[in-house]
Amino acid sequence: SATVQSSTINMSNTILGAGMLAMPSAIASTGLVFGGFLIVFSACCSGFGLYLLSRCAAETRSRDASFYRVAQRTYPQAATIIDLAIAVKCFGVGVSYLIIIGDLMPEVVRAMLGDTAAPWLTSRTLWITFFMLVIVTPLSFLPRLDSLRHTSMAALVAVAYLFMLVVGSYTSPAWIPPRPELPPRPHPGNMPWFKFSADFLTKLPIFVFAFTCHQNIFTVYNELVDNSQHYVNRVIRYSMMAGLFVYEFIGITGYLSFGDRVLPNVILMYNQSMLVTCGRAALVILQVFSFPLQCHPCRASLDKVISHRPSTTRTAQSGAPRRPMSDRRFTIITACILLSSYLLAISVTQLDLVLSLVGATGSTTISFILPGLFYWRLTQPHHDRPDDLAVQATPSRKTPLVRWLAGALAGYGICVLCVCVSFTLKRALFH
């Protein structure tokens, strides 16, 4: 029942998160032109990965496409491991959303009430518990991704506010002034176009993972009313363009406003005011409505892991429809995800290393490595195909260029994985 519009809204919400506020800091390590190019390059790589996954989904000839089903037809021995990795990645991202909520809401309360705020109102546990019970839990129990289109639209309104906050502070400094202790704004003519600083490799993941939404592309394919390649491509194109527009403008204007002094969270550069406080509240709303978009693929992947049976490999390869998740299993898995996420979020405040490693490995794998490897294997001339599909060879078999580009994307993902993991571990060990 999903439309191109509702699918684009959900995919855009998955793309646009708190990471957009780190984009000015990332551009500060690369320069204006090089940073802008990296954003475009990352959008192209991520969009190509989505395209490859959608072509792989079409190969399943069903409305039950998933990483698991495609892996069963390409690398069946690794299908369970792949889904487990996706589940861990989505779970880690969801926990990070709850931690951000717990960190931001006390600041919002202090900014609004000042010294009169009661201590219990500035408790991070209170706000994590409140949002989990009132908003996150009901939304996470919705069975269809398309059901989240309205909350995703509300989240995109929060994105629009943050966008206007950062861009508006550059075009109208008197409207949203920077902190008074900061030196005057640097002249745009003095900004480097190309730059390679020591921070570049540590900031590289911000560019690389900015457009990660691949965990939801199979659900989008399954739920679209018309899931022909033309309409799936429109969802991919519109989502990538929306992310590209926001990242470019926030990154460049944020960097032009503060230069090399810009912090990893550009909101912290502005003087305390009601507009900035509303920006923090908008960021909270964004995290709250983004959590269910991580819970949905996490639940689906865990279901595949739990229900995996070696004997089902032939069935998966034949394209036979898989039994849907039972209501009981749906409830149990969702409850376990929510409870474990909540307990972890209220127990710890610093998960930087773990979340960085999860992001570096999980995001790289689902965005670049798996799309490339899946497509490469499925379009292999002598790859085993069921007889009923062998006569329906896809047009991709006539375009070897796409196959080689898919291999290049997988190779790029492996390189990014090695670089990001190495520098994440180095930062943890020596800082």
ABEGO torsion letter per residue (X at the ends): XBBAAAAAAAAAAAABBAAAAAAAAAAAAAEAAAAAAAAAAAAAAAAAAAAAAAAAAAAAGBAABBAAAAAAAABAAAAAAAAAAAAAAAAAAAAAAAAAAAAAAAAAAAAAAEAABBAAAABAAAAAAAAAAAAAAAAAABABAAAAAAAAAAAAAAAAAAAAAAAAAAABAAABBBBAABBBBBBAAABBABBBBAAAAAAAAAAAAAABAAAAAAAAAAABABABAAAAAAAAAAAAAAAAAAAAAAAAAAAAAAEAABBABAAAABBBBAAAAAAAAAAAAAAAAAAAAAAAAAAAAAAAAAABBAAAAAAAAAGBBBBBBBAAAAAAAAAAAAAAAAAAAAABABAAAAAAAAAAAAAAAAAAAAAAAAAAAAABAABBBBAAAAAABBAAAABAAAAAAAAAAAAAAAAAAAAAAAAAAAAAAAX
